[in-house]
Amino acid sequence: MRRKVHSTSETGMLRSTLSAVKRLLPTFKGYWHFGKFVNIYGNFTVVNAANIKIGNNVAINHDVFLLGRCGIAIGDHVVLSARAMVMDGGLDIGRSHAAGSDHVDRPVEIGHGAWIGAGAIILPGVVIGPGAVIGAGSVVTKSVPAREVWAGNPAGPIRKPE
């Protein structure tokens, strides 16, 4: 049996086609609010994709979770590291945690050029300023000013812009 050998031009065309399919895959999955050149590095989960807007040149790494109950806006040039979670909804801690308790829904915004570290959790109502960095494993409960580095649980500033 003869094995077909692909020429260099056929291999280039195949790579180009696979690249185009990879770029279009988020559209087929229903993620209509993706910007240009969104780079996806592994599986990730989106709940209520219609409420999530993702800018241009964004990197989404493995096992990222986006909960879009009322709105998540992610700016351009943002990195969402592995297992980062962005949640715009959750239980109201002022009420009972029993089944049927009230939920808090507040939009989340991540500014241009921000970097969300591995395993970080962004909670409802938080605004991450442009160029801010959130350390790995941090739980962000308050808004983060532009270009500041925050880390910890709950997250707090560890370096301010110079």
C-alpha positions as CSV (number, residue, x, y, z in Angstrom):
1,M,0.0,0.0,0.0
2,R,1.3,3.4,-0.9
3,R,1.4,6.2,1.6
4,K,0.5,9.6,0.3
5,V,3.2,12.2,0.9
6,H,2.0,15.8,1.2
7,S,4.0,18.5,-0.5
8,T,5.1,21.6,1.4
9,S,2.4,23.7,-0.2
10,E,-0.3,21.1,0.8
11,T,1.0,21.1,4.3
12,G,0.9,24.9,4.4
13,M,-2.7,24.9,3.2
14,L,-3.7,22.3,5.7
15,R,-2.2,24.4,8.6
16,S,-3.9,27.5,7.3
17,T,-7.2,25.8,7.2
18,L,-6.8,24.4,10.7
19,S,-5.8,27.8,11.9
20,A,-9.0,29.3,10.4
21,V,-11.2,26.6,11.9
22,K,-9.6,27.3,15.4
23,R,-10.3,31.0,15.0
24,L,-13.9,30.3,14.0
25,L,-14.6,27.6,16.7
26,P,-15.6,30.1,19.4
27,T,-18.3,31.5,17.0
28,F,-19.7,28.1,16.4
29,K,-19.8,27.5,20.1
30,G,-22.0,30.6,20.5
31,Y,-19.4,33.1,21.8
32,W,-20.5,36.0,19.6
33,H,-18.7,38.7,21.5
34,F,-15.1,37.7,20.9
35,G,-12.7,40.3,19.5
36,K,-10.0,39.6,16.9
37,F,-7.1,37.3,17.7
38,V,-8.5,35.8,20.9
39,N,-6.0,33.0,21.7
40,I,-7.4,30.0,23.5
41,Y,-5.0,27.6,25.2
42,G,-7.2,24.7,26.4
43,N,-10.8,24.1,27.4
44,F,-12.7,26.8,29.3
45,T,-16.2,27.3,30.5
46,V,-18.6,30.2,29.7
47,V,-22.0,30.5,31.3
48,N,-24.4,32.9,29.5
49,A,-22.1,33.8,26.7
50,A,-24.4,36.6,25.5
51,N,-23.5,38.6,28.6
52,I,-19.8,38.4,28.0
53,K,-17.7,40.7,25.8
54,I,-14.1,39.8,25.1
55,G,-11.7,42.3,23.4
56,N,-8.9,41.9,20.9
57,N,-5.7,40.0,21.5
58,V,-6.9,38.3,24.7
59,A,-5.3,35.1,25.9
60,I,-7.6,32.6,27.6
61,N,-5.8,29.7,29.3
62,H,-6.9,26.2,30.4
63,D,-9.9,25.8,32.7
64,V,-10.9,29.5,32.9
65,F,-14.4,30.0,34.1
66,L,-16.6,33.0,33.1
67,L,-20.0,33.4,34.7
68,G,-22.0,36.0,32.8
69,R,-25.2,36.5,34.8
70,C,-25.4,40.2,34.1
71,G,-22.2,41.3,32.3
72,I,-18.5,40.8,32.0
73,A,-16.4,43.1,29.8
74,I,-12.8,42.1,29.1
75,G,-10.6,44.7,27.4
76,D,-7.9,44.3,24.8
77,H,-4.5,42.6,25.5
78,V,-5.8,40.8,28.7
79,V,-4.4,37.5,29.9
80,L,-6.6,35.1,31.9
81,S,-4.3,32.6,33.3
82,A,-5.1,28.9,34.0
83,R,-8.1,28.3,36.3
84,A,-8.9,32.0,36.7
85,M,-12.6,32.6,37.5
86,V,-14.6,35.8,36.7
87,M,-18.0,35.8,38.3
88,D,-20.5,38.6,38.1
89,G,-23.1,36.8,40.3
90,G,-23.2,35.0,43.6
91,L,-25.2,34.6,46.8
92,D,-26.0,37.7,48.9
93,I,-24.0,37.2,52.1
94,G,-26.3,39.4,54.1
95,R,-29.1,36.8,53.7
96,S,-29.6,33.1,54.5
97,H,-27.5,30.7,52.4
98,A,-30.3,28.2,52.2
99,A,-31.7,27.1,48.8
100,G,-33.6,29.9,47.1
101,S,-31.7,32.7,48.8
102,D,-31.1,36.0,47.0
103,H,-28.4,36.5,44.5
104,V,-26.1,39.5,43.9
105,D,-25.6,40.3,40.2
106,R,-23.1,43.1,39.4
107,P,-21.1,43.5,36.2
108,V,-17.4,42.9,36.2
109,E,-14.9,44.9,34.0
110,I,-11.3,43.9,33.3
111,G,-9.4,46.8,31.7
112,H,-7.0,46.8,28.8
113,G,-3.7,45.1,29.4
114,A,-4.6,43.5,32.7
115,W,-3.2,40.2,33.7
116,I,-5.2,37.8,35.9
117,G,-3.0,35.2,37.6
118,A,-3.6,31.4,37.8
119,G,-6.4,30.5,40.1
120,A,-7.4,34.1,40.8
121,I,-11.1,34.7,41.5
122,I,-12.7,38.0,40.5
123,L,-16.0,38.6,42.3
124,P,-19.2,40.5,41.3
125,G,-18.9,44.3,40.9
126,V,-15.1,44.4,40.7
127,V,-13.4,46.7,38.1
128,I,-9.8,45.7,37.3
129,G,-8.1,48.9,36.0
130,P,-6.0,49.0,32.8
131,G,-2.6,47.3,33.2
132,A,-3.3,45.9,36.6
133,V,-1.9,42.5,37.7
134,I,-3.7,40.1,40.0
135,G,-1.5,37.5,41.7
136,A,-2.1,33.8,41.4
137,G,-4.7,32.4,43.8
138,S,-6.0,35.9,44.8
139,V,-9.6,36.6,45.7
140,V,-10.5,40.0,44.4
141,T,-13.4,41.6,46.3
142,K,-12.7,45.3,45.6
143,S,-11.9,47.3,42.5
144,V,-8.3,47.5,41.5
145,P,-6.8,50.8,40.3
146,A,-4.9,51.0,37.0
147,R,-1.3,49.5,36.9
148,E,-1.4,48.3,40.5
149,V,-0.4,44.7,41.5
150,W,-2.7,43.0,43.9
151,A,-2.5,39.6,45.6
152,G,-3.8,37.7,48.6
153,N,-7.1,36.6,50.0
154,P,-8.8,39.0,50.1
155,A,-6.6,40.7,47.6
156,G,-4.9,43.9,48.5
157,P,-2.2,46.2,46.9
158,I,1.4,44.9,47.0
159,R,2.8,47.4,44.5
160,K,1.5,50.7,43.2
161,P,2.6,52.4,39.9
162,E,5.7,54.5,40.0
